[in-house]
Amino acid sequence: MNKITMEKIVSLCKRRGFVYPGSEIYGGLANSWDFGPLGVELKNNIKNLWWKKFVLERDDVVGIDAALIMNTKVWEASGHLKEFSDPLVECRKCHKRFREEDVKSKCLDCGGELTDSRKFNLMFKTFLGPTEDENSVVYLRPETAQAMFVNFKNVANTERKTLPFGIAQIGKAFRNEITPGNFIFRTREFEQMEIEYFFEPPANGKEWQNYFNHWQNQMMDWITEVGIDVKNIKLVDIPDGERAHYSKKTIDFEYEFPFGQKELYGLVYRADFDLKNHFKDAPYKEQGSKKGFWPHVIEPTWGVERTVLAVLLDAYCEENERAVLKLNPKLAPYKAAVFPLLSNKPKLSELARNVYKNIKTETGWPIDWDDRGNIGKRYFSQDEIGTPYCITVDFDSLENDDVTVRDRDTMEQERIKISKLGECLRDRLS
């Protein structure tokens, strides 16, 4: 197996339609990326699997989908207007700015001297309405969490939830990063999959650890489920002084990327910081109780784009003169591909088209059709995009009503009756 590099992943992503450079025909836009036909399927499969695991299959978590732009008072109360910043340095010669942690003593571009670091707020500012003055200033949300906090009472009342329970959301967030980079790892526009899990204030100061441990285990289960190698994961306990302003405890799930060990996911104990800042009066009462309180919260957070990148890195390998993405079949953009052995034989093509249409209808899954080039190139093309099974209609199919089904990972082939194809695929991919 050859060494996996970012260059190989970036090349694969563009060549096969996973990720394109944003605004490419106009020279691009710094660190802007568009997800292509296969990339959006992979991304949606990750999000759908996450929603199924953490919302649909649990009785204690419900979901919301909140607005991107919120009242500016939200960000004032949450501390983002004051605290949500990165230390940056500026080159005295070319005046370019860099995150303090990304440079040493000289400018990365021109080698000039750097200024002392200062705080730079990461939120994108814009204006609401036709006038551009201080009264119309709003911000694109830098995280999805605050919408779940400000909607806490709404959710608790309408869903009649009792503690402990969680609110989940998948959505876009925006950060005016100083030095984004490393492909889709750090971008100014990204998606988060996030849960705010609420529970009673700890009576002895220790009960929160049980919820924290639960979500730590849940996050490790997820990592295994999507096919990320746990050997590449390191848990890092963030010390005092380095945590976010709202955090009582933070663990980063860091992944060994080709460009170094970096944060993949985060798990935070936010205590009652957010609800106390948003609600003057206690927002929760137990049924039959007259005394209210401010619940505490554990926050597990997953980055969608970083998940895509880690999944691609761990799935990609080179063997037997082929490149193959050994994706978890649940995440594969196409679950199967169908092709005729020869594209210039009308009877083969007609039967293959019928097989293709029937499988799509019967399973409801995305199935690919390919009749270009020779059969070997088609196999290798499907291997490179992670398609678990290739189905070939050949001359024996015309006589025996069966097809060849080839496994992506083992490259083994077997004959399956056409009438049993849908059932066979469901058994293997469920």
C-alpha angles and dihedrals in degrees: 000000000000124000112274112232133183089240090062093048094047090048092049092048094054097037094051100036103257100118132003129190108262118252088000098164089058095050095275132262121263109274095345116142134184122206111230130210095289095036094055090050091051091046093048092047090054092049093045092049090049092049091048093049100042104029114019096040095045128074094203101057129069130179139233136183110212134189120275093224117056135179109286089235087071091064092043091054094044092053095242095122090057105027109026099098144113127222109249138182128209129215110241090211108043097014095227116150129225138181107262091235092055098059137047121199105323138051112269091221108040105007093243126151118276129228123233113277122268135179120272120189111231100206122111110236123208139153130256114219132358099308124075106210137117092272092060098046115128134163136226104242114264091201139013095230101086094061089058091051097048089047094048096106092043092054095043091051101041096041094039089226123174123204132306100048138129139223117214132196139174114200153124124286130184132213127174093225116195097217111014117177151116093103111280094348097095118018135156092236118044145144129249132199105204143168130196106202113197127202141160118289108270111262095206099020094253110079093084088070090069091057090044091053091047093055092043088057091045091054092050089050089053092050090055093044095056092048101255110148109243088212086072093053124092123184111221121191106213110225129226112284094031100064125096116272092257098047128106092175132004132186120188120206099215124195128207100241120181087254093051143285108315139163116282101167138359137216119196138181102212095176110200095317097117102040092047090052094048101039122051090188122049105273099206137055128178114238110277093013124116095198119082131200144185111256121224122234142215115203122203112186130191125188113221098206093044089051090052091051095047092046091051093047094051094041096049120093139151119225139147091011092302136102113226136182106213093198124172099264089235088064099040112117090223120031093200141354127219127203142160116245089236122021095205095063108089096202092052092047093048093051092044091052090052091049090049094050094044094051092049091050096043098046102028088220129131106264123183127224120208129171099154124119125340126331094253093056091048091053093050092045091055091045090056093055094044102251106167098209136026118200118202125194110206138167092279087058090065090057104033104030091234137112140206114257114197123198115226097216102040098026087220117148133209137175116248127183112249090231090058098046098097093047091046093052093047091052092051098041102038 
